[in-house]
Amino acid sequence: MFRAIVVRKDPNDPTGKALSIAVESVGEELLIEADAHSVDIRVDWSTVNYKDALALTGKPIVRKFPLIAGIDFSGKVESSRDPRFTPGQAVVLNGWGAGETHPGGLAQRARVPADWLVALPDSIDPRRAMAIGTAGYTAALCVEVCTQALIRDGIETGAGDVLVTGASGGVGSIAVALLAKVGHRVVAVTGKADQAEWLRSIGAAEVLPRSDFDAPGKPLGKERWAGAVDCVGSHTLVNVCASLRYGATVAATGLAQGMDFPASVAPFILRGISLVGVDSVQCPMPRRKAAWARLARDLSGPILDTIAAREISLQEALGLAPELLAGRVLGRVIVDVNR
């Protein structure tokens, strides 16, 4: 038996729509069936991401019942039927439908296909892996898109401003740190004025208010950004596109402002810009490994230490979820699944 946060259909609800969400002691029946390529993990840490918060407050994220919640986890291999992994090896999982259609990481144990796991670099232990989390992994994917476009276009580091929207969030803050680490001049956009000094401490050269970007704007603005990472969507992303330099690329991964994109084709056909979507859930394994390698190389200890992670228990994760959805949670929160 092991402890886990389980999402079930509420048996007392005649409509079949209400959910029961609680920390339970469960058995292997809630894990996937073992096969020739499955790996059993003793989970050490997980997190509460935005998707997790939706699941833990009964929003329609979970598609299979009963299901263990949690879209990511880190820990050590307990046993492996696949030769790529050995007992005691530190691993991380991000996405692949965990916590949505497959048993997730808010539990003391997990069993997943070997194809879903990344072996952690030596410099990143399981706790640090979840302090980075899916947010940091997604940031690394975005930074890879952005930096490769800059290299392709022959733009040297520091030769042009690189914009990051939603910069005080999990993805945005780590994108700021990674871009600054490799030498780019990073301009951060945030709606939290009290986070400006912290953003400068992790690498932002300039901090702009969200209000400069979140209202409808002109189809074309002054060319300024050599590249961009957008975590916001809607009018913010439209305004970023309108001010990209000729041929520049924006990596888009968020919808904090909305899923709409009320844009003009003008910056695409007149300035040849590129809009590249970044998905972390189904991302191919070579890109996942490259992202974690970048995090190990460029997200150094002192920078990561400023992105402090608060530790909570499985039970406390249930109470944190509505606070996160209400925007009242700052910084990274990691879950010690053994508390």
C-alpha positions in Angstrom: 0.0 0.0 0.0 1.1 3.6 -0.6 -0.4 7.1 -0.1 -1.6 9.1 -3.1 -4.0 11.9 -4.0 -6.9 10.1 -5.8 -9.6 11.7 -7.9 -12.8 9.6 -8.0 -16.3 10.0 -9.2 -18.4 10.9 -6.1 -20.6 7.8 -5.5 -23.2 10.0 -3.7 -23.8 12.2 -6.7 -26.7 11.0 -8.9 -25.6 13.2 -11.8 -22.1 11.5 -12.0 -20.4 14.9 -12.4 -19.2 15.5 -8.8 -15.8 14.4 -7.8 -14.2 13.1 -4.6 -10.6 14.1 -4.2 -8.6 13.0 -1.2 -5.3 11.5 0.1 -5.8 7.8 0.3 -3.9 4.6 1.0 -4.1 2.6 -2.2 -2.6 -0.5 -3.8 -1.1 -1.4 -7.2 -4.5 -1.6 -8.8 -4.3 2.2 -9.4 -1.0 1.9 -11.2 -0.6 0.9 -14.9 -0.3 -2.8 -15.6 3.4 -4.0 -15.6 4.8 -5.0 -18.9 8.2 -5.6 -20.5 9.0 -1.9 -20.7 7.5 -0.5 -17.4 9.6 1.0 -14.6 8.6 1.2 -11.0 9.7 4.4 -9.2 9.8 5.3 -5.5 8.6 8.9 -5.8 10.4 11.5 -3.7 8.9 14.8 -4.9 6.1 16.2 -7.0 4.6 19.7 -7.5 1.3 21.5 -7.8 1.1 22.9 -11.3 -1.8 24.9 -12.7 -3.2 21.7 -14.3 -2.8 20.0 -11.0 -4.7 22.8 -9.2 -7.5 22.4 -11.7 -7.7 18.6 -11.1 -7.5 19.1 -7.3 -10.4 21.5 -7.3 -12.7 19.3 -9.4 -12.2 21.0 -12.8 -12.6 18.8 -15.9 -8.9 17.8 -16.4 -9.0 14.2 -15.3 -10.5 12.0 -18.0 -10.3 8.6 -16.3 -11.5 7.5 -12.9 -10.3 6.7 -10.4 -6.9 8.3 -11.1 -3.8 9.5 -9.2 -3.3 13.2 -9.7 0.0 14.9 -10.6 1.5 15.8 -14.0 5.1 15.4 -12.9 7.4 13.7 -10.4 11.0 12.8 -9.5 12.4 9.9 -7.6 14.5 6.8 -7.9 14.0 3.6 -9.8 12.8 0.8 -7.6 12.8 -1.9 -10.3 12.9 -1.9 -14.1 11.8 -4.4 -16.7 13.6 -2.2 -19.3 17.4 -2.3 -19.6 17.7 1.5 -20.0 17.0 2.0 -16.3 18.5 0.4 -13.2 17.5 0.4 -9.5 18.6 3.5 -7.6 18.8 5.7 -10.7 17.4 9.2 -10.3 14.7 10.0 -12.9 12.1 12.6 -13.8 8.7 12.5 -15.6 6.9 15.5 -17.1 3.6 15.2 -18.9 2.7 12.3 -21.2 -0.9 12.5 -19.8 0.1 11.7 -16.2 -2.6 13.0 -13.9 -5.0 13.3 -16.8 -5.4 10.0 -18.5 -2.6 8.0 -16.7 -1.7 7.6 -13.0 0.3 10.7 -11.9 3.0 11.8 -9.5 1.2 13.0 -6.4 1.9 9.6 -4.8 4.6 7.6 -3.1 4.9 5.2 -6.0 4.6 5.3 -9.8 4.8 2.9 -12.6 5.3 4.3 -16.1 6.7 3.2 -19.5 10.4 3.6 -19.8 9.9 5.7 -22.9 8.5 8.4 -20.6 11.4 8.8 -18.2 14.4 11.0 -18.4 17.5 10.1 -16.4 18.5 13.1 -14.3 21.9 14.7 -14.9 24.3 14.2 -12.1 24.1 17.8 -11.0 20.3 17.7 -10.5 18.9 15.6 -7.6 15.2 14.6 -7.4 14.4 17.6 -5.1 16.0 20.1 -7.3 14.3 18.5 -10.3 10.9 19.3 -8.9 12.1 22.8 -7.8 12.7 23.2 -11.5 9.6 21.2 -12.4 7.5 21.1 -15.5 7.7 24.9 -15.5 11.5 24.9 -15.8 11.5 22.1 -18.3 9.0 24.0 -20.5 11.1 27.2 -20.1 14.2 25.3 -21.4 12.2 24.1 -24.4 11.2 27.7 -25.1 14.7 29.0 -24.7 16.0 26.3 -27.1 13.6 27.6 -29.8 14.5 31.2 -29.2 18.3 30.7 -29.0 18.4 28.5 -32.1 16.5 31.1 -34.0 19.0 33.8 -32.9 21.9 31.6 -33.9 20.3 30.9 -37.3 19.9 34.6 -37.9 23.4 35.4 -36.9 22.4 37.5 -33.9 25.2 37.3 -31.3 24.3 37.2 -27.6 23.7 40.7 -26.3 23.1 42.1 -29.8 19.4 42.5 -29.3 16.8 42.5 -26.5 15.0 39.2 -25.9 11.5 39.6 -24.3 9.9 37.3 -21.7 6.2 37.9 -20.9 4.7 36.5 -17.7 8.2 36.7 -16.3 7.3 36.3 -12.6 5.6 32.9 -13.2 7.3 29.5 -13.1 8.0 29.3 -16.9 8.8 32.9 -17.4 11.2 33.3 -14.4 13.4 30.3 -15.4 13.3 31.5 -19.1 14.7 34.8 -17.9 17.5 33.1 -15.9 18.4 30.8 -18.7 18.5 33.5 -21.4 20.6 35.8 -19.2 23.0 33.0 -18.3 24.0 32.5 -22.0 24.5 36.3 -22.4 21.3 37.7 -23.8 19.9 41.1 -22.7 16.6 40.1 -21.2 13.6 42.3 -20.8 11.0 40.9 -18.4 7.3 41.7 -18.5 5.2 41.3 -15.3 2.0 42.4 -13.7 3.6 42.2 -10.2 5.6 45.3 -9.6 6.9 44.0 -6.3 8.7 41.2 -8.2 10.8 43.6 -10.3 13.9 43.5 -8.1 13.8 39.7 -7.9 13.6 39.5 -11.7 16.7 41.7 -11.9 18.4 39.5 -9.4 17.9 36.4 -11.7 19.1 38.2 -14.9 16.6 40.7 -16.2 18.2 43.8 -17.5 14.9 45.7 -17.7 11.4 45.1 -16.3 8.3 46.4 -18.0 4.7 46.5 -16.7 2.1 44.1 -18.1 -0.1 47.1 -18.9 2.3 47.9 -21.8 1.2 44.8 -23.6 -2.2 43.5 -22.5 -4.5 45.8 -24.4 -5.4 45.7 -28.1 -2.6 47.3 -30.1 -1.6 48.2 -33.7 -0.9 45.6 -36.3 2.7 46.7 -36.5 4.8 48.5 -33.8 8.3 49.6 -33.6 10.8 46.8 -34.2 12.5 46.0 -30.9 12.7 42.4 -29.9 15.3 40.1 -31.4 13.4 37.2 -29.9 10.8 36.4 -27.3 9.3 33.8 -25.0 5.5 34.4 -24.4 3.7 32.8 -21.4 0.6 34.8 -21.7 -1.2 34.6 -25.0 -4.1 36.8 -26.3 -3.4 40.5 -26.8 0.0 40.2 -25.1 1.3 37.8 -27.7 -0.3 39.9 -30.5 1.6 42.9 -29.3 4.9 41.0 -29.0 4.5 39.8 -32.6 3.8 43.3 -33.7 7.2 44.5 -32.2 9.5 41.7 -33.2 12.4 42.6 -35.4 12.6 41.4 -39.0 12.8 37.6 -39.1 12.6 37.2 -35.3 10.9 34.3 -33.5 8.6 34.1 -30.5 8.2 30.8 -28.6 4.6 30.7 -27.3 3.7 28.4 -24.4 1.0 30.1 -22.2 -2.5 31.3 -22.1 -2.6 33.3 -18.8 -4.4 36.1 -20.5 -6.5 33.9 -22.8 -6.5 31.3 -25.6 -7.6 33.9 -28.2 -5.1 35.4 -30.7 -6.7 38.5 -32.2 -3.8 39.2 -34.5 -3.0 40.7 -38.0 -1.0 38.9 -40.6 1.1 42.1 -41.0 4.1 41.1 -39.0 4.2 37.7 -40.6 4.1 38.8 -44.2 5.9 42.2 -43.9 8.6 41.3 -41.4 8.9 37.5 -41.9 8.5 36.7 -38.2 7.9 33.2 -36.8 5.5 32.1 -34.1 6.5 28.7 -32.7 4.3 26.8 -30.3 6.0 24.9 -27.5 4.3 21.8 -26.0 5.8 20.0 -23.0 3.3 17.1 -22.7 4.0 15.1 -25.9 7.4 16.6 -26.6 9.8 14.0 -28.3 12.4 12.4 -26.0 15.5 14.0 -27.7 14.2 17.5 -27.0 13.4 16.5 -23.4 16.9 15.3 -22.8 18.3 18.4 -24.4 16.1 20.6 -22.2 17.3 18.8 -19.0 20.9 19.0 -20.2 20.5 22.8 -20.7 19.0 23.1 -17.2 21.9 21.2 -15.7 24.4 23.4 -17.6 22.9 26.9 -17.4 20.6 27.0 -14.3 23.4 27.2 -11.8 23.0 26.7 -8.1 23.0 30.4 -7.1 20.3 31.2 -9.7 18.2 28.2 -8.8 18.5 29.0 -5.1 16.8 32.4 -5.6 13.9 30.5 -7.1 13.2 29.1 -3.6 10.9 26.1 -3.3 8.5 25.8 -0.4 7.9 22.2 0.8 4.4 20.9 1.6 2.8 17.5 2.2 0.3 15.6 0.1 -2.5 16.8 2.4 -1.4 20.4 2.2 -1.4 20.2 -1.6 -5.2 19.9 -1.5 -5.4 23.2 0.3 -2.9 24.9 -1.9 -4.8 24.2 -5.2 -7.5 26.9 -4.8 -4.9 29.4 -3.7 -2.8 28.8 -6.8 -5.9 29.2 -9.1 -6.6 32.5 -7.3 -3.1 33.8 -8.1 -2.1 33.9 -4.4 0.9 31.6 -4.6 4.3 33.1 -5.3 7.4 31.0 -6.2 7.8 27.3 -6.5 6.0 24.8 -4.3 7.2 21.2 -4.2 5.4 18.3 -2.6 7.2 15.9 -0.3 5.0 12.8 -1.1 6.3 11.0 2.0 5.0 13.6 4.4 
